[in-house]
Amino acid sequence: MKQQLTQQQIQKLAPLQLMLARLSQLSQTDLEHAVLEEIEKNPLLELNDDPGMDIFQGEQYPVWRGDDLSSRSGSSSGMDVMDITQVEELDFFDRLLKQAKESGLNDDEILIAEEIIGSLDESGFLSGTPIENIAYKLSVDTETAEHVLKQIQKLGPAGIAARDLQECMMLQLEATHEEPFVIEIIEKCFDAYMDGEIDEVYKELDLSDEDIEYAVEQIGKLNPKPAAGHGEFMKKSIIPDVILREKDGKFYVALNETGTPEVRLSETYLKMLDKSDLDKNTKRYLTSNKQAAQWFMQAIEQRKQSIIAIAQSIVHRQRDMLVGKREHPLPMIMKEVAEDTRLDISTVSRVVNGKYMQTPSQIYELRYFFSEKAGRNDGHEVSTRDLEQDLIKIIENEDKTKPLSDEALQVALTEKGYNIARRTVAKYREKTGIPGSRERRKT
């Protein structure tokens, strides 16, 4: 065998870069756990009990505020930072009400929503108070109260505010766009199915053994208590990492660092390192951990600056949406934010994933603000999210007995100004979880 020497370039990330890449992916909540774990395994790290002391022991690192990307100084924004970074802890039903208020209901409808949500039991059912009673109590007609109830039922989790188990199961099946025959079993044969009288279901709906087997499997996945077990999930999923506040026409961005412990180098071990009689192995061990601790603290600080810089870029580019001039974000790709912040696209991708921004109106995942540009013939700049919403509206208003095919949807979108192919229509229809025309047909 002939030996041959070759040259090969291998990109190797430095320890600091690796640590930064790992920490950048973490949400603020997960960062807290990572910090505590690092303190446990590295003796040179300890909690900073003196909040007045900078974690880098004297070095000043700027906190970027405002929506002017060129302004990156540590000067005060004039706002109360403690006021900015406080996050209100709400229970499940309070959060449900918060969702209702942000869903577009008017003031009168919000009063009805408050009464409905206040009447839900621990499992999330509106079982003890008929909707007619709520309408009578608030001096509104039953039709209006029913409308608000339907809006609440569209909020998460699926099945919430159902009046009985049958309606709860129906809401969950409809939310997942389940096969029509599965929905029919619950709609038309609920009592027979729940009593185990499968022969009656066969007879009523003319189903095959395969259909029944599939239906039993899907119905078995439904949650009979939609509010149970969701409190912690909702609480975790909407804790924001970035807080956005508006004052005098300007936006101010701050990290939500509530609960995240500050760290510093251990004075005890630093003094030990200064001793001239320290044995070689101990010195090597402490020196190695000191370097790792410094990398960890630098990575945390760089993570902070990256998040703030990316949030500022998003606010700068999506200002029209944030001030209410647009319903959805403008087209924006990660490359543009990377250019604004002089960060790698991979860093932008890691930072925006799974992190949330609390705006004056509601909470958004940072990734929500990114979308490709949708092609149009009229010169208007819209995103693929605008296209998806227009597609959903067209399908919501279609004749359910003659649902539109993808070709017909293409024509409808073309009439709205979109330059779109049929296969692209199918892609966005599937992306939004909407089944094909055959599955949407109702007799």
C-alpha positions in Angstrom: 0.0 0.0 0.0 1.4 3.4 -1.0 1.4 6.1 1.6 0.5 9.6 0.5 0.6 12.9 2.4 -2.3 15.3 1.8 -3.2 18.7 3.2 -6.6 19.2 4.6 -8.2 22.3 6.1 -10.4 21.5 9.1 -12.4 24.1 10.8 -12.2 23.7 14.6 -14.2 25.9 16.9 -12.5 27.3 19.9 -13.9 26.4 23.4 -15.4 29.9 23.7 -17.1 29.6 20.4 -18.5 26.2 21.3 -19.8 27.5 24.6 -21.4 30.5 22.9 -23.0 28.3 20.3 -24.5 26.1 23.1 -25.7 29.0 25.3 -27.2 30.9 22.3 -29.7 28.1 21.7 -31.0 28.3 25.3 -34.0 30.3 26.3 -33.7 32.5 29.4 -35.4 29.8 31.5 -33.0 27.1 30.3 -30.0 29.5 30.8 -30.8 29.6 34.5 -30.4 25.8 34.8 -27.2 25.9 32.7 -25.7 28.6 34.9 -26.5 26.6 38.1 -25.0 23.4 36.5 -21.8 25.2 35.6 -21.4 26.6 39.1 -21.8 23.0 40.5 -19.0 21.6 38.3 -16.6 24.5 38.2 -15.1 25.6 41.6 -13.9 28.9 40.1 -17.5 30.0 39.5 -19.8 31.3 42.2 -23.0 33.2 42.6 -22.5 37.0 42.6 -24.1 38.0 45.9 -23.3 41.7 45.3 -25.6 42.8 42.5 -23.7 46.1 42.3 -20.6 44.3 41.2 -20.2 43.7 37.5 -19.7 40.0 36.6 -16.6 40.8 34.8 -15.2 42.5 37.9 -14.9 46.1 36.7 -15.1 45.8 32.9 -18.1 47.7 31.5 -20.2 46.1 28.8 -22.9 48.2 27.0 -26.6 47.4 27.2 -28.1 48.3 23.9 -31.5 50.1 23.9 -33.6 51.9 21.4 -34.5 51.1 17.9 -31.7 53.0 16.3 -29.2 50.4 15.1 -26.4 52.8 14.9 -26.8 53.7 18.6 -25.0 51.1 20.7 -23.8 53.0 23.8 -24.4 52.2 27.4 -26.3 55.5 28.0 -29.5 55.3 29.9 -32.7 55.1 27.9 -34.6 57.2 30.6 -36.8 54.2 31.4 -37.0 52.3 34.6 -35.1 49.1 33.8 -36.7 47.2 36.7 -40.1 48.1 35.4 -39.1 46.8 31.9 -37.9 43.4 33.1 -40.7 42.4 35.3 -42.9 39.6 33.9 -46.3 39.0 35.4 -46.9 35.4 36.5 -50.4 34.3 35.4 -52.2 31.0 36.0 -53.8 29.0 33.2 -57.2 30.8 33.2 -55.7 34.3 33.4 -53.5 33.4 30.4 -56.6 32.2 28.6 -58.3 35.5 29.3 -55.1 37.3 28.1 -55.3 35.4 24.8 -59.0 36.3 24.4 -58.2 40.0 24.9 -55.5 39.8 22.3 -57.7 37.9 19.8 -59.5 41.0 18.5 -62.7 41.0 20.6 -64.2 44.4 21.3 -64.8 45.8 24.8 -68.3 44.4 25.2 -67.2 40.9 23.9 -64.3 40.9 26.4 -66.8 41.4 29.3 -68.6 38.3 28.0 -65.3 36.4 27.6 -64.4 37.2 31.2 -67.7 35.8 32.4 -67.3 32.6 30.3 -63.7 32.0 31.3 -64.6 32.7 35.0 -67.3 30.0 34.7 -65.0 27.2 33.5 -64.4 24.3 35.8 -60.9 22.9 36.6 -61.0 20.7 33.6 -61.8 23.6 31.3 -65.5 22.8 30.7 -68.3 25.3 30.6 -70.6 22.7 32.1 -72.2 24.3 35.2 -73.4 27.5 33.6 -75.6 27.5 30.4 -74.5 30.1 27.9 -78.1 31.4 28.0 -77.6 32.2 31.7 -74.5 34.1 31.0 -76.2 36.1 28.2 -79.1 36.9 30.6 -76.8 38.0 33.4 -74.9 40.4 31.1 -78.1 41.6 29.3 -76.9 40.5 25.8 -78.5 38.2 23.3 -77.7 34.5 23.3 -76.3 34.7 19.7 -73.7 37.3 20.8 -72.7 35.1 23.8 -72.4 32.1 21.6 -70.2 34.0 19.2 -67.8 34.9 22.0 -67.8 31.3 23.2 -66.8 30.1 19.8 -63.9 32.6 19.8 -62.7 31.3 23.1 -63.0 27.7 21.8 -60.5 28.6 19.0 -57.8 29.4 21.6 -55.5 26.8 22.9 -55.6 24.1 24.1 -58.2 22.5 21.7 -61.3 21.5 23.5 -61.3 24.4 26.0 -64.7 25.9 27.0 -66.7 22.9 25.7 -70.1 22.4 27.2 -69.8 18.6 27.4 -67.4 15.8 26.5 -68.9 15.4 23.0 -68.3 19.0 22.1 -64.8 18.8 23.7 -63.9 15.8 21.4 -65.4 17.5 18.4 -63.4 20.6 18.9 -60.2 18.6 19.2 -60.9 16.6 16.1 -61.7 19.7 14.1 -58.6 21.5 15.3 -56.4 18.6 13.9 -58.4 18.4 10.6 -59.2 14.8 11.3 -60.8 12.5 8.8 -64.5 13.4 8.3 -65.7 9.9 9.2 -64.0 10.1 12.6 -65.7 13.4 13.3 -69.0 11.8 12.2 -68.6 9.0 14.7 -68.5 11.6 17.6 -71.1 13.9 16.0 -73.8 11.2 15.1 -72.9 8.1 17.1 -71.4 9.5 20.3 -73.6 7.6 22.8 -73.3 4.3 20.9 -69.5 4.7 20.6 -69.0 5.6 24.2 -71.2 2.7 25.3 -69.0 0.3 23.2 -71.8 -0.4 20.7 -69.6 -0.5 17.7 -72.1 -2.6 15.7 -74.4 0.4 15.7 -71.6 2.7 14.5 -70.9 0.2 11.6 -74.6 0.2 10.7 -75.2 4.0 11.0 -72.1 5.1 9.0 -71.3 2.1 6.8 -67.6 2.0 7.9 -65.0 -0.7 7.3 -63.0 -2.5 10.0 -60.0 -0.5 8.9 -62.0 2.8 9.4 -63.1 1.8 12.9 -59.6 0.7 13.9 -58.2 4.1 12.7 -61.0 6.0 14.4 -60.6 4.2 17.8 -56.9 5.0 17.7 -57.4 8.7 16.9 -60.3 9.2 19.4 -58.1 7.5 22.1 -55.6 10.3 21.7 -58.1 13.0 22.7 -57.8 14.8 26.0 -61.0 14.6 28.1 -59.7 17.4 30.4 -58.4 20.2 28.1 -57.2 22.4 31.0 -55.6 19.7 33.0 -51.8 19.6 32.7 -51.6 22.7 30.5 -50.8 25.3 33.2 -47.1 24.7 33.4 -46.8 24.2 29.6 -48.5 27.6 28.8 -46.5 29.3 31.6 -43.2 28.1 30.2 -44.1 28.6 26.6 -44.9 32.2 26.8 -42.2 33.5 29.2 -40.5 36.2 27.1 -36.7 36.4 26.7 -36.9 40.0 25.4 -39.1 42.8 26.6 -40.1 45.6 24.1 -41.6 48.8 25.5 -42.7 51.9 23.7 -42.3 55.5 25.1 -42.7 58.8 23.3 -42.8 57.1 19.9 -39.6 55.1 20.4 -39.1 51.4 21.2 -36.8 50.2 23.9 -35.5 46.6 24.0 -34.3 44.8 27.2 -33.5 41.3 28.2 -35.8 39.6 30.6 -33.2 38.4 33.1 -35.6 37.8 36.0 -34.5 34.7 37.8 -31.2 34.2 36.0 -28.3 34.2 38.5 -25.2 36.3 38.1 -21.9 34.7 38.4 -18.3 35.8 39.2 -14.9 34.2 39.8 -14.4 32.8 43.2 -12.2 35.2 45.3 -11.1 32.2 47.5 -9.7 30.2 44.7 -8.2 33.2 43.0 -6.2 34.0 46.1 -5.1 30.3 46.3 -3.8 30.6 42.7 -1.6 33.5 43.8 0.2 31.4 46.4 3.8 30.7 45.5 3.9 27.4 47.3 0.9 25.9 45.5 1.7 22.5 44.1 1.9 22.0 40.3 -1.2 19.7 39.9 -3.5 22.0 42.0 -2.3 25.1 40.1 -2.9 23.4 36.7 -6.4 22.3 37.9 -7.4 25.8 39.1 -5.9 27.5 36.1 -7.8 25.3 33.7 -11.1 25.9 35.6 -10.4 29.6 35.8 -10.0 29.7 32.0 -13.3 27.7 31.5 -15.1 30.1 34.0 -13.9 33.1 32.0 -15.0 31.6 28.7 -18.4 30.8 30.3 -18.9 34.4 31.5 -17.8 35.8 28.2 -20.2 33.5 26.4 -23.1 34.7 28.6 -22.2 38.3 27.9 -21.8 37.8 24.1 -25.2 35.9 24.1 -26.8 38.9 25.8 -25.4 41.3 23.2 -26.4 39.0 20.3 -30.0 38.7 21.5 -30.3 42.5 22.0 -28.7 43.3 18.6 -31.0 40.8 16.8 -34.1 42.0 18.6 -33.2 45.6 17.7 -32.8 44.6 14.0 -36.2 42.9 14.1 -37.9 45.9 15.7 -36.2 48.3 13.2 -37.3 46.2 10.2 -40.8 45.3 11.5 -41.7 48.7 13.0 -44.9 49.0 10.8 -46.3 45.8 12.2 -45.4 46.7 15.8 -47.1 50.1 15.6 -50.2 48.5 14.1 -49.8 49.6 10.4 -49.6 46.0 9.2 -51.4 42.8 10.4 -48.4 40.6 9.6 -44.6 41.1 9.4 -42.9 42.3 6.3 -40.8 39.8 4.4 -37.5 39.4 6.2 -34.8 36.8 6.0 -32.0 35.9 8.5 -29.3 37.1 6.1 -30.7 40.7 6.4 -30.5 40.6 10.2 -27.1 39.0 10.1 -25.9 42.0 8.0 -27.5 44.5 10.4 -25.8 42.9 13.4 -22.6 41.6 11.8 -23.3 38.2 13.2 -23.2 34.8 11.3 -26.5 33.6 9.9 -26.0 30.4 12.1 -25.9 32.6 15.2 -29.0 34.5 14.2 -30.8 31.1 13.6 -29.8 29.8 17.0 -30.7 33.0 18.8 -34.3 33.3 17.4 -35.2 29.7 17.8 -37.5 29.1 20.8 -37.1 32.6 22.2 -40.0 35.1 22.7 -40.4 38.9 22.6 -43.1 40.5 24.7 -44.4 43.6 22.8 -46.9 46.2 24.0 -49.6 44.2 22.3 -48.7 40.5 22.7 -45.9 37.9 22.8 -44.3 36.6 19.6 -41.6 34.0 19.0 -38.6 35.8 17.4 -38.8 33.3 14.5 -42.3 34.5 13.7 -40.9 37.7 12.3 -39.0 35.9 9.5 -40.6 34.9 6.2 -39.8 34.9 2.5 -41.2 37.5 0.1 -44.4 36.3 -1.7 -44.4 37.1 -5.5 -47.1 39.6 -6.6 -48.0 41.2 -9.8 -49.0 44.6 -8.4 -45.7 45.5 -6.8 -46.9 45.3 -3.2 -44.3 43.9 -0.8 -45.9 41.1 1.2 -44.6 38.0 3.0 -45.5 34.4 2.6 -47.4 34.7 5.9 -49.7 37.3 4.2 -50.3 34.7 1.5 -51.0 32.0 4.0 -53.6 34.2 5.8 -55.3 35.0 2.4 -55.3 31.3 1.6 -57.0 30.5 4.9 -59.6 33.2 4.4 -60.5 31.9 0.9 -60.9 28.4 2.3 -63.0 29.6 5.3 -65.4 31.3 2.9 -65.7 28.5 0.3 -68.8 26.4 -0.3 -68.3 23.4 2.1 -70.3 21.2 -0.2 -68.0 22.1 -3.2 -64.6 22.9 -1.7 -62.0 24.5 -3.9 -59.4 22.4 -5.5 -55.7 23.6 -5.5 -56.2 24.8 -9.1 -59.2 26.9 -8.0 -57.3 28.2 -5.0 -54.5 29.2 -7.4 -57.0 31.2 -9.5 -58.5 32.9 -6.4 -55.0 33.9 -5.2 -54.0 35.1 -8.6 -57.1 37.4 -8.6 -55.7 38.8 -5.3 -52.5 39.7 -7.0 -50.3 36.8 -6.2 -48.0 35.2 -8.8 -48.2 31.6 -7.6 -48.1 28.1 -9.1 -50.5 25.3 -8.2 -47.8 23.2 -6.5 -46.9 26.2 -4.4 -50.6 26.6 -3.3 -50.5 22.9 -2.3 -47.3 23.5 -0.3 -48.8 26.4 1.7 -52.1 24.6 2.2 -50.3 21.7 3.7 -48.0 23.9 5.8 -51.1 25.6 7.4 -52.5 22.1 8.2 -55.5 22.4 5.8 -56.5 19.1 4.1 -57.2 18.7 0.4 -60.6 19.5 -1.1 -61.8 15.9 -0.9 -61.2 15.8 2.9 -62.8 19.2 3.4 -66.1 18.3 1.6 -69.2 18.3 3.8 -72.5 16.8 2.7 
